[in-house]
Amino acid sequence: MNRETVLEMKNIVKDYGDFRAVNGVNFSMKKGEIVAIIGPSGSGKSTLLRCINGLIGVTSGEIILTGDTGMVFQHFNLFPHMTCLENITYAPVKVKKENKEVVKERAMQLLKMVGLEDKADVYPAQISGGQKQRIAIARALAMEPELMLFDEPTSALDPEITGEVLNVMKKLAESHTTMIVVTHEMGFAKEVADRVIFMDNGVIVEEGEPKEVFENPKSERLIAFLSSMLRA
Amino acid sequence: MDKVLGFLPFMLEGSVVTIEIFVLTLVLSLPLGLPVALGSNSRFKPLSFLCKLYVFVFRGTPLLLQMWFFYFLFPMAFDWKLQAMSVVVVTYVLNYAAYFAEIYRGGINSIDRGQYEAAHALGLSKRQTMIDIILPQTMKAILPPIVNEAIVLVKDTALASSLAVIELMKATNSAVNRLTDLTPFFYAAIIYLIMTFVLTLVAGKLEKFFSRYDAKEEW
């Protein structure tokens, strides 16, 4: 394993009963790299992401992580009984036992970064979906993870507000946050990712630089997928 | 009429016993229900089986039967001479804990999976997840059924009269018998209604408190 490597997955297999969701994935990424995973529904993208942070166990294979991961979910999963600020400060204070004031200051900076300083003392039910997702990003970042995982972060949002979330993610990309983004936003993948991975039926069918993958797809399946995305 | 009023202090003393049974039962069974609920949900099969069996038995048989059973069991099996009042409290606590356990379990199971996933992704322990994330969110949902049970409990206290515990019902009965007058029943009814009314008021306040983080019309 290279000194710069933050994640290495060796021959990952994940079964749900008789169904093989992930079928032998090998994958590694370096610090600062931004990887987009694309593919049709049920292709194993989200499952793979959940294997990385241990939300689900793998059936076989090996995952090596050098640090903590943070995760942003499709449905935000903010804690509804806590204010936005409390959502962000809870884990650093309770899990990492950091100083409350230090965490609060960092949380306010993160709120500023996602453009929601004014929502610190508001409960999640009082803000819009796009705002919720930005708070969720701030919450994950507050734990200062080495690797950020995004599980279709804009899929539950109305098309006109996906932009505000994607902009925050672009900011993160510019500051070289290591991240894996499972997404249906082809524009975002093309523009921001260093590497695009196309998954189908639990395997990586194609991977490469965005230009290569989007402009010069080699496999039938990727060609079919990309044209279906264009039609949508 | 004066004669009837003469029995009122006696009935009020009975009411105090009724309130004692009510408060003791609630204070002890509300917390006891939680480990039973968590146990029922446990992946450790023997534990979950035991908890479910407990709920099945105590919810599925009459409170009166349980009370009489314990009344005879303690002296026979353990040679404990318990006061009738202690038997009543033990039985009520065990019985009500079974109901509360089911209410808690329903509340816990109603919380979205995503909350557990978010907690896990942030590195929270199972304990932190349950205490700080899941349980506070169940409060609003479980409050109405808990209040409902509490109101049933106010009335169930009357069953203690069968063990010669002089609570409101027993006191009322003896007043009626001695006076050969039905008015004490009306007094008792009013006292029970006051108790349940107070409960409803408290419940309303709690409900408001637990919905404080719901959407307010801000956007």
Interface residues (C-beta under 8 A of the other chain):
Chain A: N53 G54 L55 D68 T69 G70 M71 F73 H75 F76 N77 L78 F79 P80 H81 M82 Y90 A91 K94 V95 K96 V122 Y123 P124 A125 Q126 I127 S128 R139 A140 M143
Chain B: D112 G114 Q115 E117 A118 H120 A121 L122 G123 L124 S125 Q128 D132 I133 P136 Q137 Y213 D214 A215 K216 E218 W219
